[in-house]
Amino acid sequence: MVKKKMYLTALCSVCQDIISQTDYDKVLSSLVENAVRCLNAKASSVRLLDASGRFLETAAVHGLSKSYLAKGPVEIASSPVDREALKGKPVQVKDVTRDKRFQYPKEAAKEGFKSVVCVALRCRQRLLGVLRVYSSRQRTFTDEEVIFVKTLALQGAAAINNSRRYQRLKNLNMIGKAVTSQLRTGKIPHLICQSAAEEMFAKGSSLTLVNRRTGQLEVVANYGLSEQFAAKGPIEADKSISECLKGKVVVITDAARDKRIQYPEAVRKEGIKSIICIPLKLQDKVLGSFRVYTGYRYEGGTEDMEFLSTLADFGVTALENARLYELIRKYYEDLTRDVWKWYGWGQHPPRV
């Protein structure tokens, strides 16, 4: 009964933090601290997947030394414990010095912990990372304790999701102000690509427009993509996710094997797993596409689509504003030159 009361108190504390905080770093710190206190453990950590989907990066820790955190990268391919946990099943390691699934047994022994329980952080369909709890004595975590850790992981995932929602609103507000206050595109396309890549934890993104004369997609802006990938060759509108240019949102989960991809080998070399393609539409006319390239397998989500569609709309608005501005500017200059000539004031009107 005492333990259950302690667990409930801890969960209430974390929930209160989630409700009152927009800074998820503080929420995750509360989460790992409560995990250590309630389970009488030595330490706890939250690690999140990086943009490549290959590594787990430290987001919050309690009770771990700087030397242990600097032991080396946590690569999923080299860490069976994390790999198993990310599949959705809690993983227990009774003795980290003897279990071959543990990536850094010597460093763990030096740090002074013996047993570990590891659970996945998942928000809806997307894997975010893992929550670990470390014990200084060899132990088997009870079903009740594992359920508590899983519940904490759910709260951590909710905190991350709330923080991302807040950050997305801030970014949309910033880009919206830029679009409505500038007649020229300036850095807006780049900001849109950067925002999409960072908020989706993607490898990169790009904005492209259809050249009606050549039938190719021309890159207006990109972010996060290597020079080699950007220089892979001309993008043919009818060979590269052509459905998108018909006005359809396309999500390709396995990009390296999908026949709709024009350069599958370049996609593999870049480490791209999935591609989200949003049409750039001006009324009923498709001008191009907005693409997001992820290093993890993307399964789709309504909130993500709404966010990316809003960014795409901002991109179209910015590009159309710039086109109209240049058109009006040209008309004005032509009219000024003609009037100057009609009144015989010379061949070269003053620059306005």
N, C-alpha and C positions, 0 to 999 in steps of 0.2 A: 504493500500500500504506500509506503514511504517513497519507494522508487517511482511508482506511477505518478505520485504527486509531484516529484522532482521533474519527471519527464514533461508533465503537463505544464508546469511552471516555465520550464525552459522553452517549450514550444510557443507558449503565450508571449514570452519575452521576444522571441525571434519574430513572431507574427506582428507584434507591436512595432518592432523596428522596421519591418517591411512596409507597414502602413504609413509610418511617420517619416521615413527616410527616402530621398531620391538618390542618395549616394550609396550604391550597392556595396562598396568596399566596407562600409561600416556594418552593413547587414551581414556580410559574409564573415567579418571578424567576430560578430556576436555569435554566429552559427558555430564556428570552430571552437570558440571559447566554451559555449554551452555543451558541445559534444565531449570535450575533455572533462569538464566538471561533472556532468551527469553520469558518464561511464567510468569515472575514476581512472582516466587514461593518462598517458604521458603527453600525447600531442595529437593534433589533428590538422588536416590541410584540405584546401580546395584547389584543384588544378583544372584549368579550362583548355579546351582544344584551340590550337592556333589556326590561322587562316588556311594553312596547308592541310590540316586534318591529320598530320603526322605526329605532332608533339603536344604534350600537355604542359602548359605554362602555369606557374604559381600565381594564384589570385588572392589567397588568404591562408595564413598559418597561425598556429598557436602551439608553442612548446618545442618548436624545431630550431636548431641552431643555424647560424649563417653558413657554417662550414658544411652542414648536411645539405642545405638548399643549393650550395654551389658544387655539389658532387658531380653534376653532369646533367645533360638533357634527358628528359623522360620521353623516350620515343616509344610510341605504341607498339611498333613492330618488335621492339626489344623488351617489352614489359607485358608478359602474359596476364599478370594480375589485372592491369588496367584494360587490356584487350577483352578479357572475359567479362569484367564489370560493365564495360560499355555495351555489351550485348544484352544487358538488362538484368543479369542475375548477380546478387551480392556475392562477393568473394571473400573468403577468410583464409588467412595464412597463419597457422599456429606457431611456426618457427621460421622467421625470415632468414635465418642463417643456413637452413637446410632445404628450404623449399626452392626448387629451381625456377619457379615462376617469378620470383622476386628479382628485380633488376640489379639492385645494389646491396647485396647481403653484408659485405664487409663494412660498408659505410653505416648500415643500419645497426650492426653489432656495436660499432664504435659510438653511435648516437645513444645506445642504451635501450632500444626497444626490441621486443621479441615477437609480438603478434600484431596482426593488422586486419582490419575489416575495410573493404572498399566497395562503394556503391556508386552507380551512375547518377549524374545530374542530367535530367532530361526535361525539356520544356516542350510540351506537345509532341511533335514528331521529330524535334531536333535534339541530338545529343550535344550537351554543352561541355561536359567534363566529368570529373569524379570527386567524390568526398571520401577521404580516408581518415580512419581513427587508429592511432598507434598505442599499443600497451607495452609497458616496461616489463611485464611478466608474461609468461606463456599462459594463454587462456583461450577458451572457446567462447566467443560471444553468444549469448543466449538468443533465442528467437525474439524475445521481447526487446533486447538491446539492438538487434539488427533492424527490427521494425522502427525503432526510435531513430536510428541513423538514416534509414530510408525516408522517414518523415522529415528529418532535418534537410535531407537532400532535395526533397520536393519544395521546401521553403526557400532553400538557396536558389533553386531554379526559378521560382516565382520572383525572387528579388532581382535576379539578373534580367528576367523578362520585363519587369517594371522599369528597371533602369534603362533598358534599351528603348522602351516605349517613350520614356521621358526624353532621352537623347535624340530620338528620331523626331519628336515634336520640335525640339530646339533647332535641329538641322533644317527641317522643313520651313520653319519660321524664318531662319536666316536666309535660306535660298529664295524663299518667297519675296522677302524684302528686296533682295538683290535684283530679282527679275523685274519687280514693279518700279524700281528706282533707276534702272539702267536701260538705255536705248540700244547700246551695243552689247554683244554677248560677253566680251571680256573673259573673265575667269569662270563664268557661270557653268559652262559645260564640264569643266574640270572639277568644280565643286560638286556637281551632281554625281559624277563618276566616283569621286573620292568618298562622298557620303554613302553611296550604295555599297561600295566595297567594304568600308569600315563597319557599317551597321549590320551587314550580312555576314561579317567575318569571312569575306570572300578573298580570292587571290587577286581579283581585279575586275574592272568593268569598262565598257566602252559605249560611246554614242556614235552612230553612223547614219549617214544620209545617202539616199539612192541617187546616183547620177543617171538621169533618164537617157542621156546620150550614150553612155558606155555600158549601162546595165550593171554597174558595179556599185558596191557599198563603200563610201569614202568615210574614213574615220575623222570625226570632228574633235573628239577628245577621248583619252583613255587614262586609266589609273591602275597602277600595280602590276601591269603586264610587262614582261621582258621585251627587250628590243628585238630578240630573235623571233618571238611570237608575233610581235607587231609587223615584222618584215617577212612573214611567211609567204606572202603572195597576195595578188588581187582577190578581193572578196566578191564572188559572183552572186548577184541577187537571187538568181534562180537555182543556185546550188548550195546555198548556205542558209539553212533554216528558212526556206521560202514561205512557209506557212505564216510566219510572223509578219511578212510584208503584205499578207492578205488581211491583216488586222487581228490576228489571233495571238493571244499570249501562249508561249510555248515553254514548257519545262522539260529539259532533257536530263534525265537522271544519270545515264551512263554515256557520257559524251564521246569517249574514246571508241565506242562500238556502234554508235548510232549512225545510220546511213545518211541522215540529214546534215551531218557535219562535213564541210568541204575539206578540211585539213585535219584528219584524225591523228596523224602522227605528231603534228605540232601540238595538238591538244594533250596527247600523252606526255610529251617531253616537258610541257609547261606544268604538268601535275594537276590538270583540270579534271575534276570528276563529273560535275554537273554544270549546265548552262541554263540560265533563265533569260528568256528573250521577250521583251515588251515592245510592241509596235509604237512608233512615234506617229501619232495621228493628229492631223489638223482637220477638224470636222470629219468628213468621210474619206479623206485622202491620207494614205500612209506615206510619210516622208522618209522613214528609215527605221532603225531599231535601236533599242537600249538593251545592252547585254550585261549580265552579271555572271562571272566565272568563279565557281567555288572549288576549293580543294577537298571538300567532303561531299558525300552523296546527299544531295538535297531532295527531300521528299515533298516539299510544298507546304504552304501555309497561307491562309487568307490575309492575315495582317501584313505579311511580307509582300504579297501581291499588291495590296492597297498602298503600302509605302512606296514600292518601286513604281507603281502606276502614277502616283502623285509626282514623283521625281521626273518621270518621263514627260508628264504634262508641263512641268516647269521647263524642261529642256525644249519642248516644242514652242512654248510661249516665248522663251528667250531668243530662239533662232528666228521665229517669225517677227518679233519686235525688231531684231537687227536687220532683217531683210527689208521690212517696211521703212525703217529709218534710212537705210542706204538708198532705197528707191526714191523717197521724198527728197533726200539730200541731192540726188542726181537731178531730179526734176527742177529743184530750186536753182542749182548751178547752171543748168541748161537755160532756164528762163532768164536768169540774171545776165548771162552771156548774150542771149538774143536781144534783150532790151537794150543792153549797152551798145550793141551794133546798130539797132534801129535808130537810135538817137545820135549816132555818129560820135560816140565818146571814145572810140578806139577799139582795138582788137582784144585787149586784155582787161576785163573788169576786175575790180578790187576783190581780194579774197575776203570772204565774210566768215 
